[in-house]
Amino acid sequence: MDDELKHQPLFRTVWFWLAILVPVFLALFLGAGIWVSSNVGKWCFESGCVNYFVEVFKVPITIAGLSLPLVAMVAAVQRSKEAYIQIRHGQKQYSEAVSNNRVGNYLKHREGFYKLIENFCEIEAVSAGDSKVYIDAGYLYMRLFPNNSFELLEFVQGTAPFWKRLDESFSKMEAFVSDADKIGGDFDLTGFITELQTALNVFTVRIVPFVTCEFGEEGKKSSCILLGEGFRNIANTATFALRLLIAVKIYAGIKVSLTAHRLLYSPELKNMLEELKGEIEFVK
């Protein structure tokens, strides 16, 4: 901007007038000295007289003729400066456009995520009965997209710690169901609801009103908030969290199958929960 303010047209520059006037005045000064010191004779326009005049005044004439190449050099420098200012101005405009585009994309990306969470909560509120689901979309965005800002926007995520923690929790929940089904052993409900609560915590899920399920020995009980009372709501809350995981993964550009962790929807899980329903406590 400073260069643009200081820039002036060619005819207003000092160098332009110096290139014209210095050779001319120097030539006039030398010509006057030669005129005074030499006998040039009277005015004559014959060819011999003209040749004699050129011969006597060839140095001043040559010096005066330097004005044209000097002006051409000044003009070339001026054009170079103007081109530099234009290029710099163009780069500045491009940088501003890129910056504005980045800011706009970041705001749209974050706004889209907020809308996704808002719609998700509205849809889940319909199936949750009296319970309403609340998620802190702003805080969750910072957790799942920690690198995004007005300076940087990464559409594809997956390397942030909270993504890894979510994958671990859902993999463990599925493993608890799979191991109990294949091996025929006891279903680790304590570990299951612990990982479910961890996933809900990462998602910043709040349920109003909520029911807490507790399971385990006295002093070692694990607990988790549910969408409602009853052992079936353990599975419902787990599938709710799974749907949320799939939704945010798709938005983050992470490759995910709609059939991921399908064991959380399986009848086997419901049967395992039904077998343990007498040992589960529900606190409103």
C-alpha positions in Angstrom: 0.0 0.0 0.0 2.9 2.4 0.8 4.4 1.8 -2.6 1.1 2.5 -4.3 0.7 5.8 -2.5 4.3 6.9 -3.3 4.0 5.9 -7.0 3.7 8.8 -9.5 3.1 9.0 -13.3 6.3 9.1 -15.4 6.1 12.8 -16.3 5.9 13.7 -12.6 9.0 11.9 -11.6 12.3 13.7 -10.9 14.3 11.2 -13.0 12.2 11.8 -16.1 12.9 15.5 -16.1 16.6 15.0 -15.1 17.0 12.6 -18.1 15.6 15.3 -20.4 17.0 18.5 -19.0 20.5 17.6 -17.8 21.8 16.5 -21.3 20.0 19.5 -22.9 21.4 22.1 -20.5 24.8 20.5 -20.7 24.7 20.6 -24.5 23.6 24.2 -24.4 26.4 25.1 -22.0 29.0 23.4 -24.2 27.5 24.9 -27.4 27.6 28.4 -25.9 31.2 27.9 -25.0 32.1 26.7 -28.5 30.1 29.6 -30.0 32.0 32.1 -28.0 35.4 30.5 -28.5 35.1 29.6 -32.2 34.7 31.6 -35.3 31.6 30.0 -36.7 30.9 32.8 -39.2 27.6 34.2 -40.3 24.3 32.4 -40.8 24.5 30.0 -43.7 22.3 27.1 -44.7 24.4 25.7 -47.6 25.5 22.1 -47.3 29.1 23.1 -46.6 27.9 25.4 -43.8 25.7 22.8 -42.3 28.4 20.2 -42.4 30.8 22.7 -40.7 28.2 23.4 -38.1 27.7 19.7 -37.3 31.4 19.2 -37.2 31.9 22.1 -34.7 28.9 21.3 -32.5 28.9 17.5 -32.7 29.8 17.0 -29.0 26.9 19.2 -27.7 24.5 17.6 -30.3 25.6 14.1 -29.2 25.1 15.0 -25.5 21.7 16.5 -26.2 20.8 13.3 -28.1 21.4 11.3 -24.9 18.1 12.6 -23.6 16.1 10.0 -25.6 17.9 6.8 -24.4 18.0 8.2 -20.9 14.3 8.8 -21.0 13.8 5.3 -22.4 15.8 3.9 -19.5 13.8 5.9 -17.0 10.5 4.7 -18.6 11.7 1.1 -18.5 12.5 1.4 -14.8 9.1 3.1 -14.3 7.3 0.2 -16.1 9.2 -2.3 -14.0 8.1 -0.6 -10.8 4.5 -0.4 -12.0 4.6 -4.1 -12.9 6.0 -4.9 -9.5 3.3 -2.9 -7.7 0.6 -4.6 -9.9 2.0 -8.0 -9.1 2.3 -7.2 -5.4 -1.2 -5.9 -5.4 -2.5 -8.9 -7.2 -0.8 -11.2 -4.7 -2.2 -9.3 -1.8 -5.7 -9.6 -3.3 -5.2 -13.3 -3.9 -4.0 -13.8 -0.3 -7.0 -11.8 1.0 -9.3 -13.9 -1.1 -7.8 -17.1 0.1 -8.0 -15.9 3.7 -11.6 -14.9 3.3 -12.4 -18.1 1.6 -10.7 -20.1 4.4 -12.6 -18.1 7.1 -15.9 -18.6 5.2 -15.3 -22.4 4.8 -14.4 -22.7 8.5 -17.6 -20.9 9.6 -19.7 -23.0 7.2 -18.1 -26.2 8.3 -18.7 -25.4 11.9 -22.2 -24.2 11.3 -22.9 -27.4 9.3 -21.7 -29.5 12.3 -23.9 -27.6 14.7 -26.9 -28.2 12.4 -26.0 -31.9 12.2 -26.0 -32.2 16.0 -29.1 -30.1 16.4 -31.0 -32.3 13.9 -29.7 -35.4 15.5 -30.9 -34.4 19.0 -34.3 -33.5 17.6 -34.7 -36.8 15.9 -33.6 -38.7 18.9 -35.9 -36.7 21.2 -38.8 -38.2 19.2 -37.8 -41.8 19.8 -36.6 -41.2 23.4 -40.1 -40.5 24.8 -40.1 -38.1 27.7 -36.3 -37.8 27.6 -34.6 -35.0 25.7 -31.0 -35.2 24.4 -28.6 -32.3 24.7 -25.1 -32.1 23.2 -22.7 -29.2 23.5 -22.0 -28.9 19.7 -19.4 -26.2 20.2 -17.3 -28.2 22.6 -17.7 -31.4 20.7 -16.5 -29.6 17.5 -13.4 -28.5 19.3 -12.8 -32.1 20.5 -13.3 -33.8 17.1 -11.8 -31.0 14.9 -9.0 -29.6 17.2 -6.9 -28.3 14.4 -9.6 -26.3 12.7 -9.5 -22.5 13.0 -9.7 -19.3 10.9 -6.2 -20.1 9.8 -6.5 -23.8 9.0 -9.3 -26.1 8.0 -9.0 -29.8 7.8 -12.2 -31.5 6.5 -10.9 -35.0 7.0 -10.2 -35.9 10.6 -9.6 -39.1 12.6 -6.2 -38.6 14.2 -7.4 -36.5 17.2 -7.2 -38.3 20.6 -11.0 -38.2 21.0 -11.6 -40.1 17.8 -9.3 -42.8 19.0 -11.0 -42.9 22.3 -14.4 -43.3 20.7 -13.1 -46.1 18.5 -11.6 -47.9 21.5 -14.9 -47.6 23.5 -17.1 -49.0 20.7 -14.6 -51.7 19.8 -14.5 -52.8 23.4 -18.3 -52.8 23.7 -18.6 -54.9 20.6 -15.9 -57.2 21.9 -17.8 -57.7 25.2 -20.8 -58.9 23.3 -18.9 -61.0 20.8 -16.8 -62.7 23.4 -19.8 -63.6 25.6 -21.6 -64.9 22.5 -18.8 -67.0 21.1 -17.1 -68.3 24.2 -20.4 -68.7 26.1 -19.0 -66.9 29.1 -20.5 -64.2 31.3 -21.3 -61.0 29.7 -19.1 -58.2 31.1 -21.8 -55.7 31.7 -19.6 -53.6 34.0 -17.0 -53.0 31.3 -19.8 -52.5 28.7 -21.6 -49.7 30.6 -18.2 -48.2 31.6 -17.2 -47.8 27.9 -20.7 -46.6 27.0 -20.5 -43.9 29.6 -17.0 -43.0 28.3 -18.4 -42.6 24.8 -21.3 -40.4 26.0 -18.9 -38.3 27.9 -16.8 -37.7 24.8 -19.9 -36.8 22.9 -20.9 -34.4 25.8 -24.3 -36.0 25.9 -26.8 -34.9 28.5 -30.2 -36.6 28.9 -33.1 -34.8 30.7 -34.6 -36.5 32.6 -32.1 -39.3 32.8 -32.0 -42.7 34.5 -28.8 -44.1 35.8 -28.2 -47.8 35.7 -25.8 -49.3 38.1 -24.2 -52.8 38.0 -21.5 -54.6 39.9 -20.5 -55.4 43.4 -21.0 -52.9 46.2 -18.1 -50.5 46.1 -17.1 -51.5 42.6 -20.3 -50.6 40.7 -20.2 -49.1 37.3 -22.9 -46.7 36.2 -24.2 -45.1 33.0 -26.9 -42.6 32.1 -29.7 -44.0 29.9 -32.5 -42.7 27.8 -35.0 -44.4 30.1 -35.6 -47.0 32.7 -35.3 -50.7 31.9 -32.6 -53.1 30.7 -33.6 -52.6 27.1 -32.6 -48.9 27.3 -29.0 -50.0 27.8 -29.0 -51.3 24.3 -31.0 -48.4 23.1 -28.5 -45.9 24.6 -25.7 -47.9 23.0 -27.2 -47.8 19.6 -28.0 -44.1 20.1 -24.3 -43.4 20.7 -23.4 -45.6 17.7 -25.7 -43.6 15.4 -24.1 -40.4 16.6 -20.6 -41.9 16.0 -21.5 -42.8 12.4 -23.1 -39.4 11.8 -20.0 -37.4 13.0 -17.6 -39.7 11.2 -19.4 -39.3 7.9 -19.3 -35.5 8.4 -15.6 -35.7 9.2 -14.8 -37.5 6.0 -13.8 -40.7 7.9 -14.6 -43.9 6.0 -17.2 -45.8 8.0 -19.8 -48.5 7.2 -23.4 -48.1 8.2 -23.2 -51.6 9.5 -20.3 -50.9 11.8 -20.6 -52.4 15.3 -23.8 -54.1 14.3 -23.6 -56.4 17.4 -24.9 -53.5 19.4 -28.2 -54.0 17.5 -28.2 -57.8 17.8 -30.7 -59.9 19.7 -27.8 -61.5 21.5 -27.1 -58.3 23.4 -30.7 -57.9 24.4 -30.8 -61.6 25.6 -27.6 -61.0 27.6 -29.1 -57.9 29.2 -32.4 -59.7 30.0 -30.5 -62.5 31.8 -28.8 -59.8 34.0 -31.9 -57.5 34.5 -32.4 -58.7 38.0 -28.9 -57.5 39.0 -29.2 -54.1 37.4 -30.3 -51.1 39.5 -32.0 -48.1 38.0 -31.9 -44.8 39.8 -34.0 -41.8 38.6 
